[in-house]
Amino acid sequence: MKSFIFLLGYLACFARCVPTHDPGARDYEGTEIPNWHPPRPNDFRGPCPMMNTLANHGILPRDGRNITREVIVKGMKQALNFDSALATIMFDQAVIANPEPNATYFTLDHLNRHNVLEHDASLSRTDAFFGSNRVFNQTIFDQTRRYWPEPVITAAHMANAKVARQIDSKAFNPTYRFTDAVERFSLGEMAAPFVAFGDLEKATVNRTLVEYFFQNERLPTELGWRVRDEVVQVEAILRISDLIGKATGLLTVDESAGNGTTKKLPRGFHAGVRSEL
């Protein structure tokens, strides 16, 4: 039944998402980026919009299979000008989803395994408890982008969307699970749009580019985006992830305290216990 539904979805997409050619789409060396094409019925896709996007462009294997370290390093360099060390870390994180011992490759289908890399409270997918955790869900994404109220997304905007999705998932998914390890991985995911399409120094990104990318699983070259000239290092992901992580806090700083700390209320306040002053 799921295969039949997927086939219907593919046919509907094919009717409006025919292969296109953008002669202005170039990688960091000026080489033309391969044409975009929606996945075919037997192609593998997963919960990661960027991996799916690169497969749709043929930068990763279009069938989503046999993705090796070499393929990842080459593809991430071509499409996003990622440093080889950063691309290698991404491969090392992904290959653990392959259940084979000592695997040297993974498929995009492997990434669908729940609570390995794929997790609850995605910005663009339903939780596994509710159905398909790999297919883009417009309703979920509409919830997410409510928290991007300006033309430019900031770390604070992304943090708000992340927290809101976690609260919604925790409230309605009886199997909700979000560990410290998932939190660290999730923050890296939140940083990805900034690193791929935005300003690394300011930690901002054009909302239109991000929406186009998520909804089409396609590099936003039609909107004027081009691969950045500077090489993206591991430090860029870590710095922006840290900014988003700090922005997820729900406590505010009491500026009147004058020391940059939150104001502490007397013990017993609002607890029905006489305060010790």
N, C-alpha and C positions, 0 to 999 in steps of 0.2 A: 504493500500500500504506500509506504514512504517513497519507494522508487517511482511509483506511478505519479505521486504528487510532485516529486522532483522533476520528472519528465515534463509534466504540464507546465511547471514553472519555467523550465528551460525553453519550452516552445514559445511561451508567452514573451519571455525575454528576447528570444531570437527574432521575434517579429519586430521588435523596436530597437534591438541592440545589435545590429549587424556589424561585422568587422569594419573598422574605420582606419583611415590612414591620416596621420597628422605629420606633414612634411617638416613641421617646425620642431618636432619632438627629438631632442638630442641628449645624449648622455654627457658626462663630464669631459670626455675627450672630443665631443662634437660628432660622435657617431650616432646615426639615427636609431632611436629606440624602436624595437619591434612593434608591429601593429597590435592593437588591442582586439581581443575576441572573447566573447562570453564562453564559459566552460561548456564542453559537450557532455552528453548524458553519462558517459563512462569516465569522465575526468574526476579526479579527487580534488575536493576543496575542504577547507577547515574553518576554524573559528577566528583565525587571524586575518584581518582585512588586508594587511600589507603582503603577506605571503600569497594570498589569493590574487591580489592585484598583480604581483610580479609574474605569477603563472598565467594570468589572463593576457599579459603582454609578451609572453614567451621568454621572459628574462630568466625565470625558473621554468622547468619543464611544464609544458602546457597541460599535460595529463596529471600533474601533481605527484608524480612518482619518482623514486630513485633520486632523492635530493641529497647530495653528498656535501662534505665540507667544501670541496673545491667549487662546486656549483653555487653554494651560498656565498662564498667569498667573492667570486667573480660577479654574481648577480647583484649583490649589495653594493659593490663598487660601481658597477655600470649604472644602476638605477638611482642610487642615492649618494654615491661617493663616500661610502662608509670605509673607514680604515679596516684593514684585514683583521686586526686584533678584535675589533668590535664585532665584525661579521663572524669570526670564529666563536666568540662567546655566544652569539645567537644560535649558531649551529649546535654547540655543546648543550645548550638549554633544550633545544628542540629534539635532538636525537634520543634523549631519554624516553620520549613518548613511544619509540619503537620497542615493542615488547621483546624482540629478539635479543639474546645476550650478546654483548660486545658489538652492537649494531654500528655500521659505518654510514648509514643513510636513514632517511625517514621519508614518509609520504605525508601529504597534507591530511590524509584521512587519519593517520596516527594521532595528529594533534587534537582530534575530536574526543579522545579518551578523557572522561570527566575526572576532574581533580588531579590530573597529572600536570598539564599546563593550562588547559581550559578550566575555567572556574565560574562560579556564580557572580552575579552583579556585573555582567558585561555591559559596556556602553551601547552595544548594537545587536546583542543576541539575547534570546530568552534563556533562563536557567534551564539546565538539563531536566529538572523535575517537571517542567511545563511542556517539554517537547524538544524540538530540534535545537541543539545548542550551537550549531555551526552555520545556520543560514541567517543572513541579515534580516532583522525584524524592524520594519519601519516604525511600528508603535513604540518599541523600546527606544529606538534612536530619537524619536520625537520627544520622549521624556528627557533624554540626555540633553538635547540641544536647547531645551527650555532654559538651561543654566548657562547658555552662551548668549547673553542678551545684547552684546555689542558686535560690530563688524570684525573686531579683532579679539581672538580668544587669548586670555591670560592664564597663568598658572592657577590663579584663584578661581577662575571660571571652570577650569578643568577639575579642580579639587571639589568644587561644589557639585558638579555632575557626578563625580565618583562617589561622594558621600551619599547623594540622593539615591543613586542606584543601589548602593549597599543597604540603605534603610528600607527601600521598597522590597528588595530581595529577602532581607531578614524578616520583614513583617508578614510576607505572604508565602514564602517558600519554606515548608516544614523541614526540608533537608538542607537548609542554608549552611554553608561552610565557607569560612574565609580565615585562613590561618596567617601567622606572621610571614611564612614563606610566600603565600599567595599575595599578601600585601606588598611585599618587595617586588614581586614579579609584576603586579598590577601597576605599580608606580612607573615602572619602565614602559609599560604599554601606554600609560597616560602621556608620557614624555614623547612617544614616537611621532605624533603629528607635528610637534614643534621642531623636532630634529629633522624630519623629512621635508617639511614644507615651510617652516617658519624662520624667525630671527633667533639665532642661538644666543646672542648676547642679551637681548631683551626678554627672551622666553615668551614670545608672542607668535601667533600664527593667524593668517587670514581665515575667518570662519567659512567663507565660501569655498575655499580650497579643501578644507577638512570635510565639509558636508558632501562635496562632490566625490571625494575619495571614498568615504564610507558608503555612500548610496550607490556608487557605480563600481566600486572595487577596480578603480582605474586611476592612473597617474593624471593629475589635473593639468596636463599640457595645454588643453584647449582653452584654459582660463589664464594662460600666460605663464604658468609655472615652468621653471627649468631646473635641472640638476644644479645644485650649488657648486661653486668653484672650489671652495675650501674642503679639505678632507674632514669628515666627521669622526671625532675621536671618542673613546669610551667616556672620557671626562664630561662630554656634553650631555650624554644620557644621565650620568650620575648627578650632575649639577641641577638639571631641570627636574629630575625625579625628586631630588631633595626639596626643591622649591614647592612642588606640588604636595609632597608629603607634609611639609610644614603648614601649608595652606588648608589642609583638611581638618586642622584643629578647630574645635567649636568654642574654645575659650578665647576671650579677647583680653588684650593688655589694658590694664587700668593706667591711663596716662597720668592721672592725678597722683599716682603713687610716686612718680618721678624716678623710678629705678628700673623700668622696663619689665616689671613682673606683674603677675595677676594679683589683684587685691584679695586677701584672705579674710573671710568673715569669721566672727567669733565662734568658737565651738558651741554647738547647741542651737545656733540660729536656725529657725524654721524646723526644729526637731522637737519642739515641745519641751525643751530642757532649758532651764535658766542659764543664760549666757554668763560665762566667767569673764568679767571685764577687769 
